[in-house]
Amino acid sequence: MNFKNLKSLFIDNGCDEIYVKRLSANDNSKNQVYLGGNFEILNVLPVSKITTVEAGDWKRERFKATLDFYWITEEGTLSPAPHAQLILYPKYPEVRFSGFLSGSKNAPSELMTQRTADRFLLISVSRTGKVLGYVAHPNSVIGREINGELIAREFGVFSVIELPQVANSRSVLLNELSRINQLGWINSKRLDSTGKVLPCKAQNCGGYTLEAELGITPNGYSEPDFMGWEIKQFKVSRLENIKSSVITLMTPEPTGGIYKTQGVEYFIRKYGYIDKVGRYDRMNFGGVHKVGEVHKSTKLEMKLIGFDTESGKIRNSTGCITLEDRNGNEAASWNFSSMLLHWNRKHDRACYVPSLSEIAIDRKYRYGNNVILGIGTDFQLFLSQMAAGNIFYDPGIKMENISVKPKIKKRSQFRIKSRYLGSLYIQSEIVDVSK
């Protein structure tokens, strides 16, 4: 095995880049492998489930995140590691890698049980969500070759090596957005799963139309949209006015509270209100809910439980975002583990594109030249912006035909004003794609 052959194996398995960490003596199966002092690595490694583990005898409270992990063997085959997981310690914070040898027949046990310094851990992610790993001794052929590799960028404790078939994704994306900007008005459309262009007549077709132009087809795997970038379109009144819009960041359903235990209908009847514009036989639950404020219509207050606003850190792995009524009842809540899972994968590199819509005859969209790029994030940055009131819960939940056979539409939205987007990312910039 040499580095050229190893890179070919990563490419053949649908990987775009390799994350390389030089291991310390303590990075082994007994002590776990240190992956960083924040939760940023969750934006790279696709976890399938996050669970909360409370503090116990000699154990610190933590999150456990499962991975679909495979070791690449010297013969070029894949050896599944069914118990591989990330351990997230919120009070530090830090992330460690564990369970990577258990149950894996051809795992690099000799290298990962010893305390040799300067071993290399190589990790990459396939387009289907598999996480592939390889370990090299510092004196091996690959170990010596890595030192001469061109490093694309640094990411926390990792150096990132781009694989040969990968063009500069940032340049490709910006060139595509420049082309789309020059097209002017574009007929509303969407792509089906086979790539066929279909008309789109709904009010929310701005994102679908942009994705169609970029060749993004819908899929069931939660991967970034375009060459590792998450693409988000947002409406503006003028294309140059990109700092006053409201953007939906994610739409997770509550994981606890009366909403979950008693059901949505009971929740709406208890905390909702009769439609304010007089639509017959309808109740709504909506409005901007901010941390520390009681909403005038729902009478619920949003709170952050287990998050320290001064340090900007999660202090309790059992913490949550909660809506509480005047009697102290939990109306709805989102535990941190579920929100981590929603936030983690699609926000490492994000691009926000402004748009105008027109409905003179047929629905059309036009996309602006000033786009917002965000690189590197952490769920604790999300919580800090919630604590500051810049991210808010703004649901669009309704129940129609309430007196006969209720019909319910669920829509839980966490949103932010575009002027605060930069606070969610380690790096943020506005780029004029017309130049």
N, C-alpha and C positions, 0 to 999 in steps of 0.2 A: 504494500500500500504506500503510495506517495500522495502528495497534496493535490496533484493534477487529477489523479484517479478519484480521490475523495471528493473533490469539487464536482466531478462528473456524476458521482453517485447522488450528491445533493441535488444537482440540476435534474437528473433523471426522475427524482422523486418530487419534482415540482417546487423546489425551493429557489428563492431569489437572492438571499444573502445569508452570511454566516456570522453568528455572534461568538466571539472568542474571548475566553477568560483565562488568564494565567493564574493557576491555582496555587494557593498557599499550602503549607504543610497541614494546616487545620482543615482544609477543604477535603473531607473524605467521608466515607459512609457512616462513620461513628459520630462525627461532629456536625454533619450536614455540610452542604456547600453554600457559602455566602453569595447571594446574588444582588445585594444592594441595600442601601439605607433608606429606601422608600418603596412605594408600591408600583413604580414606573415599569418594572419588568412585566407586569400584568398586561400592559399595552402591546407587548410583543408575543408572549406565549399564550395561546388560546386555552383557557381552562374550561372544563366542562361542568364543574360544580364547585361551589365554595360553601364550606360548612363552618360553624362556629364551635370552638372547643373552649369551655370555661376553665378557669384556673383550678388545679387540684393538687394533690400531694406532689411536691417538687416540680410541678408543671406550671408553666406560664400560660395565661390565656392567649389564644391565637386563632387564626383562621387556617383551614386546610383547603387547598385548591388542587383538584385532580387534573392530571395531564394525560393525553394519549401519547405516551413517550416510547421511543424505540431507539436502541443502540445500533449503530452501524458496525458490523463485524469486519474483521480483517479480510474475510472472503467476499465482502460487499453485500451480505444479506442483512435483513433487519431482525433484531431480537427484541420483542416487546417487553417492556418493563411495567407490568400491570399495577404496581403499587407506587409508581413515581408520583410525587406530589410537591407542591410548593407549600411551605409553612410561613405564614405571615404573622409577625409579632407586632401588634399595633403600638405598644407602649414605647418602642425604641425609636422609630419603627425600623424593621428590617425584614428581608425575605431570604429564606433558605430553601435549598433543594434537598429532598430526602426520599427514601424508599426506592431509589433508582436501581438497586441491585436485586432486591427481593423479587423472586419469581421469574427473573430473567435468565434464561439458560446460558446465553452467550454474552452476558454483560462483562465489561472490563474490570472484573473484581480485583485482579492483582493490582491494577493501577489505582483503583478508587478506595481500597482499604488501607493503602500505605500513606505515609506522611512525607512523600517526596515533594519538595517545593518546585515550582515552575513547570509542572505539568500543564498541558493545555486542554481545556474543555471547549469543544466546539458544539454549538447548538444552532439548529435552523428549523424553520417552520414551513411545511408544505402547503400548497393551496387548498388541500383538503383538511387541514387542521392537525395533521400528524406533526409531532415534535421529534426531530431526529438529533441524536447526540453521538459524539465520538470523543475519545480521550487519547492524547498523544504524550508519550514520555518526552521530556525536554531534549534528550539525546537521540531520539528517533529521527528518521528521515523527515517525517512531517513536522516534528518539533523544530528542526533546524530550518525547514522551508518557511514556516510561518513567520519567522523573524524577518524574512525578506519580502513579505507580502505588502501590497499597497493597502493601507487602511483607509476606508471611505470616511468614517467618522467614529467618534467615541459615543458610547451609550452607557452611562453609569459605569459599572465595573467592566464592561465589555468593549472590545474593539470590533468594528463591523467591517466585514469584507464582502463587497458586492460580487456576485457570481457573474461569469462572462456574458451570459445572454441578457443581462439586465442593463438597459439603457438608463441614463440619469432620469429617474422617475419624475423629479421636480420639473426638469426642463420639458419633458414630454407632456406633462399635465398642463403646464403654463402655455405651451404652444397650441395645445388643443383648445384651451379656454380662449386664447387669442383668436383662433379660427372661428369659434362659436360666437364670440363677440362681434366679429366682422360680418356674420351672416344676417344681423339685424333681427327682424321678427321671424320666428319659427313656429310653424303649425304645431299645435299641441299633439303629443304622441307618446307612445310607450313601447317597450319591447316585451315580447313574451319570453318564456324560458328557452325557446329555440332561436331567439334573435329576430323573429319576425316583427316588423313595424306595424303597430296597431294605433288607431285613433284613441285619444284620451279626452274625455269630456267632463271629467269631474273638476271641482274647484282646486284640488291639490295636485294638479298635473305639472306644476313647474319643475318639481324634482324629477318626475318621470321623463319629461321632455329633455332635460339636461342629461340625464343618464342615458337616454336613447342616443343622443348625439355623441356621447363618449363610448357607446357600444357596451354599456353595462347592462347585463341581463339579470333578472331576479334569480336568487338561489337561496337554498335553505341554510347555508353555512354562514355564520356571522363573521365574515371577512371584510376588511376594507374594500371600497368599491373599485378603485382605479389604481393599479400598480402600487398598492400599499397605502393609498390615500383614501380617507373617508370624504365623500363629496356631499356637501349640504347646500341646498339652495335656500335663499330667504327673500321674502318680498320687501320691496322698498317703494317709496313714493316717487323718488328720483334716483337714477342709477348712481349719481355721485354722492348720494346721501346714505352712507352705509353704516353709520354709527347710531341710528335711532330705531332700528328694527328689533323685533322680538323673535328669537330663534328657539325652536324646540330642540332640546338636547337629547332627551330620551323619554320613553313612555312606559315605564314599568308599572305593573299592577301591584297594589298593596299586598304585603305578605302576612299582615296581622291586623288586629283590631276588629271592631264590629263589622266593618266592611267584609272581612274574611270569614268571621265566625257566624254572623247572622245573615250574610248575603247582601248583594248590592241593592235589591229592592228595599229591604228593611233600612239599610243605610240611607238611601235617598229619602224615604218617607220620614226618617228621624231628623236628618240634617239638611235635606234639600229644601227647595222653596218653589212655589207656584211660578210658572213661566212669567217673566216680567213684561213681556210684550203682548200678553194676552192669548197665546196659542192654547187652544182648548185642550183640557184633559192631559196636561203635561206638567211634570216637575223637573227641575234642573238642580244640578250640583256643580257650581262653577265659581269663577272669580279667582283673583290673585291672592294666594296665601303665602305670607312671608313669616320667617322665624321671628317669634316674639310678638306677633301681632294677632289680635282676635278679629277674624273676618266678620264684617257687619251683617252679612246674610246667613252664613252657615253657623256663626257663633263658635267656630273652632279656631284653636291656636296651634300653629306649627312650632314644633320644638325639635332640637337636636339632643338626643340622649347618648352620652358616652363620647362626646367630642369636645376637646378642649380648644376653645376659640383663641386663647392667648398663644398657645404653642402651635396651633394648626394641626394637631395630631389626634388620632383616634385613641382614646384612653380605655375603652371597654369594647371587647370584641362582640359582646352581646348588644351593643348600642344600635340605635335606629333613628330614623326620621319619623316623627309621629304627629298626628293631628289629634288634639285633645279637646274634649268639651269642657264646659264650665264646672262640671261635677268631677272632673279628673278622669273620665272614662276615655279609653283609647279608641277613637273612632276609626282610625286607619293608621297603618304604620308600614314602613319599609325597612327591613333589617339591613345593616351595613353589608352583610355577606351577599345578599341578593343584588344590592346596588353596585357593589364592586364588580359582580359578574356582568351587569348591564354596561357599566362604564368602561371596563378594562380594555376590550379588544379593538374597538373602532376609533379610538381617540388618540393614538400615538402620533399620527400625522393626519391632519384634517384641513380641508379647504372649504371655505364658505363663499358662495357666489351669489351676488345680488341679482334680482330679476324684476322685470315689469311684466304685467299681463294686460291683455287686450281682448275684449269680447264684442267687437263691432258686429261681425258676422260669425266667424269661427274663432275659437279660443286660440290665442297666440301668446308666445313668450319671447322676451328679449333679455339678454344677459349682459351684465355690466363688465367693464374692463378692470375695475378695482376689486381684487379678491383678497380675502383674509386667509393667511396660512398660519396654522398652529402646529408646533412640533413638541412632543414630549409632554405628558401630563401625569397626574397622580390623583386618585380619588379624593385624597385629603384636600387638594386644591378645590375640588368641586364642593366639598363640605365647607371650606372657608368662605367661598363665595355665597353659599346658602346662609351662613351665619351673618354675613354682611348685608343680606337682603338683596343681593344682585341676582341670585338664582332663586326662583320661586315656583311653587306648585300652582298650576293654572289649568285645572281639569275642565273637560267638556263632557260631563256625564249627564245623561238625560233619561227620563222615563216617560214614554208616550202611552196614550190609551190607558191611563192609570185606573180608571173606574171599572173597566171591563176585563181586558186581557193585556196586562202591562208589557210593553216592548222596551227593552233597555239597551242603551248604547253606552259602552264603557270607553273612557278616554282619559287616562291619567297622564299629565304632561308636566315635566320639569323644564322650565324655560329660562332664558337669559336675554338681556338686552345686548345687542351686538357690540356696544361700546365696551362691554366688560369681557369680551371673549379672550383678550390677551392675558387676562388674569388666570385663565384655566391652563395655560401652556407655559412651558419653560422658555420656549422661543416663539415669538409671534411677530408677524410683519404683514403689511399691506403691500400688495404687488400690483402694479399697473401692467396688465398683459398686452396692452396695445403698443407698448414701447419695445 
